[in-house]
Amino acid sequence: MADEKDTKDLTADSQAEAGADKPARAPRKASPKKTAAGDAPASAADETAAKPAPRARKSTKAEAAEAAAEAEPKAEKATRKPRAKADKPAEAAAEATEAAKATEVEPAKPARKRAATTEATAKAERPARAAAKKPAEAKPKAAKPKAAAKAPVHRAPDERVAQVFDADGKTVDEVKLSAERFGLTPDINLLHLTVRAEQAARRRGTASTRTRGEVAGSTAKLYRQKGTGRARAGSVKSPTRSGGGTAFGPKPRSYEIKVNRKAARKALAMALSDRAEGGTIYVARGLALEAPSTAAVNELLVTLDIPAPVLVVTDDEPVVALSVRNLPYAEAGEVRALSVEQVLRNRSLVVTEKALSVLTGA
């Protein structure tokens, strides 16, 4: 009997445990005919309230997401390292100050100001660089007379004069220039024609080429006219073939441009008148050199301080001409062979007394 009781008790306990694991069942619906209060039927609201809320079942994906979200903060806490604490407050303050200095950033300059600063620095460094790169000069170069900064002077035809200077470069007198020779009004067309004629007269005109009649070679037809599939061809001396003649090539000829004698003389007088109107004709008195000396003529012209380039007009004075020949800013010319191009190319004219008498009487 005792064993039967124990078996019943164990069975009851196991059933109780199984019932605890299972969810409680919803109570059965009350009979509509009979209720606890009486025989009256229960209302729909009461029936709804009596029913327990259905249990929402989560999906497998939602459960996995929740598990991952719960695991993340734990992992972060596990991997987070403890911060190093300063042993002393003074050291901590020093570290904070150094960190603040390191993080400071200088304010950026505007692009325009930076460009201006760079250009100014480059300009300041240019003279030093040029001086460093410039090689030392072995010999001093001849001083070049500076161009006169004076305003151009326009004199009437009967008031045109030439300044006379001595061998030391000092002005000693003035010479009045004749209106017939130095008082004409320049004509651009005539001056242009005369200069072109002078330049063309210097051309040799000896260029020459050979035509197909002058080239050595056979005149036989290279191959038959038809049936070869190639272009028709005749002589091997054709201008279209290598080694053939030249078509319309240059031949020896004269480039002379005819200018009347009176027109040429008038053009030279117009060029001299233009220089006399600006007051850039000077007369050298006592310019007698025993031997050619470029340094002496250079010193004289620098002392005069006249506009360059300079044309020194002489009359059978080879010593003066040789002294001027090596000056880069001056040239010499014979008075009887003076050209319009020479006068117009130079801004100042220095005429010797001997050459002035020929030039005025010419």
Long-range contacts (C-beta under 8 A, 24 or more apart in sequence): 23-55, 26-51, 26-52, 142-294, 142-295, 142-298, 142-327, 142-328, 143-298, 143-302, 144-302, 144-308, 144-328, 144-329, 145-301, 145-302, 145-304, 145-305, 145-306, 145-307, 145-308, 145-310, 145-329, 146-305, 146-308, 147-307, 147-308, 147-347, 148-305, 148-306, 148-307, 152-278, 153-278, 153-279, 154-277, 154-278, 155-276, 155-277, 155-279, 157-182, 157-183, 157-184, 157-273, 158-183, 160-273, 160-276, 160-277, 160-279, 161-279, 162-276, 162-281, 162-282, 162-283, 162-351, 162-356, 163-279, 163-282, 163-283, 164-282, 164-283, 164-285, 165-282, 165-283, 165-284, 165-285, 165-304, 166-285, 166-286, 167-285, 167-286, 167-287, 167-300, 168-300, 168-303, 169-299, 169-300, 169-303, 169-304, 172-285, 173-285, 175-283, 175-356, 177-276, 177-281, 177-360, 178-360, 180-269, 181-269, 181-272, 181-273, 181-359, 181-360, 181-362, 182-269, 182-272, 182-273, 182-276, 182-281, 183-273, 183-276, 184-266, 184-269, 184-270, 184-273, 185-270, 185-273, 186-270, 186-271, 186-273, 186-274, 187-267, 187-270, 190-263, 190-266, 190-267, 190-270, 191-267, 191-270, 191-271, 191-340, 191-344, 193-257, 193-259, 193-263, 193-267, 194-259, 194-263, 194-264, 194-267, 194-268, 194-340, 195-340, 195-341, 195-344, 196-257, 197-256, 197-257, 197-258, 197-259, 197-264, 198-339, 198-340, 198-341, 199-341, 200-255, 200-256, 200-257, 201-255, 201-256, 201-257, 203-255, 205-252, 205-253, 205-254, 205-255, 206-252, 207-250, 207-251, 207-252, 208-249, 208-250, 208-251, 208-252, 209-246, 209-249, 209-250, 209-251, 210-245, 210-246, 210-249, 211-245, 211-246, 211-247, 211-249, 212-237, 212-238, 212-239, 212-244, 212-245, 212-247, 213-237, 213-245, 214-245, 215-243, 215-244, 215-245, 217-243, 217-244, 264-340, 267-340, 268-338, 268-339, 268-340, 268-343, 271-340, 271-343, 271-344, 272-343, 272-349, 272-359, 274-344, 275-343, 275-348, 275-349, 280-306, 280-307, 280-347, 280-348, 280-349, 281-348, 281-349, 281-351, 282-306, 282-348, 282-349, 282-350, 282-351, 283-350, 283-351, 283-352, 283-353, 283-356, 284-350, 284-351, 284-352, 284-353, 285-353, 287-320, 287-352, 289-319, 289-320, 289-323, 290-319, 291-319, 292-319, 292-322, 292-323, 293-323, 294-323, 294-324, 294-325, 294-326, 294-327, 296-323, 297-323, 297-324, 297-327, 297-330, 298-327, 301-327, 301-330, 301-350, 304-350, 306-348, 306-350, 307-347, 307-348, 308-347, 308-348, 309-345, 309-346, 309-347, 309-348, 310-346, 310-347, 310-348, 310-349, 310-350, 311-342, 311-343, 311-345, 311-346, 311-348, 311-349, 311-350, 312-350, 312-351, 312-352, 313-338, 313-349, 313-350, 313-351, 313-352, 313-355, 313-359, 314-352, 314-354, 314-355, 315-352, 315-354, 315-355, 315-358, 316-354, 317-352, 317-354, 317-355, 320-352, 335-359, 335-362, 336-362
